[in-house]
Amino acid sequence: MRSDTTKAKFLIAGGFGSGKTTFVGAVSEIDPVTTEAELTAVSRDVDDTRRIQDKTTTTVALDFGRRTLDDIVLYLFGVPGQERFWFMWDDLLRGAVGAVVIADTRRMETSFASVDFFERRRVPFVVAVNQFPDSHTYSTADVRSSLDLPPHIPVVDLDARNEPACRQALITLIDHRLTATAAV
């Protein structure tokens, strides 16, 4: 890595089953590090899997990937989505300069905690609406209204399996981060 390379840490957040691990895996230029564990009968009683019946694993600590865009190396930390793992978020946030909040329109309410977390900590973020094949497509205005987002927060559509779409979400976040920094 060149000495003039900029390095930045970003979190990938969202609700349980929203596509965070998939996003990190799709966009990472290295084999991502994941902490996936099989869902157990006990966790199925705790985690709401009604609208994501095919989900068999969950992140229990974090996902890690790396992506280089021009001369910027992005370190991507996918955070676990279940409430019982939220105690890790503040530690994972340390040193981060922005976040992508992945929203699942099948279960938009699972995005509220992530949006609140970054707003309260004044961390620049973008909302990436993961378009699942079985989900209704909502307008950006509808998503913005549902999440009560201010106009300056970017909202992008993506398929978390699609590398170019995930890369574009990261570019949108960098642009938003630079704009937020310039405004200060």
HUDAWO-V809992 format. One record per pair of residues at least 4 apart in sequence whose C-alpha atoms are under 8 Angstrom apart, sorted by the first residue. I is the first residue (numbers start at 0). GAP is how many residues later the second one is. D is the distance in Angstrom with one decimal. If there is no record, write none. Layout:
i;gap;d
I;GAP;D
I;GAP;D
This chain:
i;gap;d
0;4;6.9
3;67;7.9
4;66;5.3
4;67;5.9
4;68;7.1
5;65;6.3
5;66;4.7
5;67;6.1
6;65;5.7
6;66;4.7
6;67;6.0
6;68;7.4
7;64;7.3
7;65;6.3
7;66;5.0
7;67;6.1
7;88;7.0
7;89;6.7
8;65;5.8
8;66;4.7
8;67;6.1
8;68;7.5
8;86;6.6
8;87;4.6
8;88;6.0
8;89;7.3
9;64;6.9
9;65;6.1
9;66;5.1
9;67;6.3
9;86;5.2
9;87;6.0
9;88;5.1
9;89;5.2
9;90;7.6
10;65;5.8
10;66;4.8
10;67;5.8
10;68;6.9
10;81;7.7
10;82;7.0
10;85;6.8
10;87;6.6
10;88;4.6
10;89;6.4
11;8;6.1
11;12;7.7
11;64;6.8
11;65;5.9
11;66;4.5
11;67;6.2
11;87;5.7
11;88;4.9
11;89;6.1
11;90;7.3
12;7;6.5
12;65;6.1
12;66;5.5
12;67;7.4
12;68;7.0
12;86;7.1
12;87;6.2
12;88;4.8
12;89;6.1
12;101;6.3
13;4;6.1
13;5;8.0
13;6;6.9
13;65;7.9
13;67;5.8
13;87;5.1
13;88;4.8
13;89;6.2
13;96;6.9
13;97;5.4
13;99;7.9
13;100;5.7
14;66;4.5
14;67;6.7
14;87;7.5
14;88;7.3
14;89;7.7
14;95;4.5
14;96;5.4
14;98;7.9
14;99;7.5
15;31;7.9
15;42;7.8
15;64;7.2
15;65;4.3
15;66;5.4
15;94;7.1
16;35;7.2
16;38;7.2
16;41;7.6
16;64;7.4
17;84;6.2
17;85;6.2
17;86;5.2
17;112;7.2
18;4;6.0
18;83;6.9
18;85;8.0
18;111;7.1
18;141;6.0
19;4;6.3
19;58;5.9
19;59;7.7
19;82;6.7
19;140;7.6
20;4;6.1
20;13;7.5
20;38;7.6
20;42;6.3
20;57;6.5
21;4;6.0
21;138;5.8
21;139;6.0
22;4;6.2
22;137;4.6
22;138;6.3
22;139;7.9
22;140;7.9
22;143;6.4
23;4;5.7
23;8;7.0
23;39;7.1
23;40;7.1
23;41;5.9
23;52;6.9
23;53;7.9
23;54;6.9
24;6;7.3
24;7;5.8
24;40;7.1
25;134;7.0
25;135;5.5
25;136;6.3
25;137;5.0
25;140;7.3
26;38;7.9
26;40;6.7
26;135;7.9
26;136;4.9
26;137;7.7
26;139;5.9
26;140;6.1
27;4;6.5
27;37;5.0
27;38;5.0
27;39;5.1
28;36;7.3
28;37;5.9
28;38;5.4
28;39;7.5
29;35;6.4
29;36;6.2
29;37;7.8
30;34;7.2
31;31;6.9
31;32;5.5
31;33;4.7
31;34;7.7
32;30;5.5
32;31;5.0
32;32;6.6
33;25;7.2
33;28;6.3
33;29;4.4
33;30;6.5
34;23;8.0
34;24;5.4
34;25;5.8
34;26;5.9
34;27;6.0
34;28;6.4
35;21;5.9
35;22;5.2
35;23;4.5
35;24;6.3
36;20;5.2
36;21;5.4
36;22;6.4
36;23;6.7
37;18;5.8
37;19;4.3
37;20;6.5
38;4;5.9
38;5;6.6
38;17;5.5
38;18;5.1
38;19;6.4
39;4;6.2
40;4;6.6
41;4;6.8
42;4;5.8
43;4;6.9
43;5;6.9
46;35;7.2
48;4;5.4
48;6;7.3
50;55;7.2
50;56;7.7
57;22;7.8
58;4;7.4
58;20;7.7
58;21;5.3
58;22;7.7
59;20;6.1
59;25;7.2
60;18;6.9
60;19;6.1
60;24;7.5
60;27;7.8
61;15;6.4
61;16;5.3
61;17;5.0
61;18;6.0
62;13;7.7
62;14;5.5
62;15;4.6
62;16;6.7
63;11;7.3
63;12;5.5
63;13;4.8
63;14;6.3
64;10;6.1
64;11;5.0
64;12;6.8
65;7;7.0
65;8;5.6
65;9;4.7
65;10;5.8
66;6;5.9
66;7;5.1
66;8;6.7
66;9;7.7
67;4;5.6
67;5;4.4
67;6;6.0
68;4;6.4
68;5;7.6
76;15;7.5
78;10;6.8
78;13;7.7
79;5;6.1
79;6;7.2
80;4;7.1
80;5;7.3
81;4;6.8
84;4;7.8
87;4;6.2
88;4;6.0
89;4;6.5
91;4;7.8
96;26;6.8
96;27;7.2
96;80;7.6
97;25;5.7
97;26;4.9
97;27;5.4
97;75;7.1
97;76;8.0
97;79;6.8
98;19;7.8
98;24;7.3
98;25;6.5
98;26;4.6
98;27;6.6
98;74;7.3
99;25;5.5
99;26;5.1
99;27;5.9
99;28;6.6
99;69;7.6
99;70;7.5
99;73;7.1
100;10;7.3
100;13;6.5
100;14;7.0
100;24;6.9
100;25;6.1
100;26;4.8
100;27;6.0
101;9;7.3
101;25;5.9
101;26;4.8
101;27;5.8
101;28;6.4
102;5;6.3
102;7;7.6
102;8;5.6
102;24;6.7
102;25;6.0
102;26;4.7
102;27;5.9
103;4;5.6
103;6;7.6
103;7;7.5
103;25;6.2
103;26;5.6
103;27;7.2
103;28;7.6
104;24;7.1
104;25;7.5
104;26;7.5
104;30;6.5
104;31;7.0
104;32;7.6
104;33;7.6
105;29;5.6
105;30;7.3
106;4;7.9
107;4;7.5
107;38;7.6
107;39;7.9
110;4;6.4
110;36;7.6
111;4;6.1
111;35;6.5
112;4;6.0
113;4;6.4
114;4;6.1
114;32;7.6
115;4;6.0
116;4;6.4
117;4;5.9
117;5;5.1
117;6;7.1
117;7;7.0
118;4;6.4
118;5;7.8
123;49;7.8
123;52;7.2
123;53;5.8
123;56;7.1
124;28;7.0
124;29;7.8
124;48;6.4
124;51;7.6
124;52;7.7
125;27;5.9
125;28;5.1
125;29;6.0
125;30;7.7
125;43;7.8
125;46;7.5
125;47;5.8
125;50;7.7
126;26;7.5
126;27;6.3
126;28;4.8
126;29;6.3
127;27;5.9
127;28;4.8
127;29;5.6
127;30;6.4
127;41;6.8
128;26;7.2
128;27;6.1
128;28;4.7
128;29;6.0
129;27;6.3
129;28;5.1
129;29;5.2
129;30;6.0
130;4;6.8
130;6;7.2
130;26;6.9
130;27;6.0
130;28;5.3
130;29;7.9
131;27;7.0
137;4;6.0
137;5;6.5
138;4;6.4
139;4;6.0
139;15;6.6
139;16;7.8
140;4;6.0
141;4;6.0
142;4;6.2
143;4;5.7
143;5;5.1
143;6;7.6
143;11;7.5
144;4;6.5
148;4;6.5
152;23;7.9
153;18;7.5
153;19;7.9
153;22;7.4
155;13;6.7
156;8;8.0
157;4;7.5
157;7;5.4
157;8;6.7
157;11;7.8
158;6;6.7
158;7;7.6
159;5;7.4
159;6;6.3
160;5;8.0
161;4;6.3
162;4;6.0
163;4;6.1
164;4;6.3
165;4;6.4
166;4;6.3
167;4;6.1
168;4;6.2
169;4;6.2
170;4;6.2
171;4;6.0
172;4;5.9
173;4;6.1
174;4;6.2
175;4;6.1
176;4;6.1
177;4;6.1
178;4;6.2
179;4;6.7
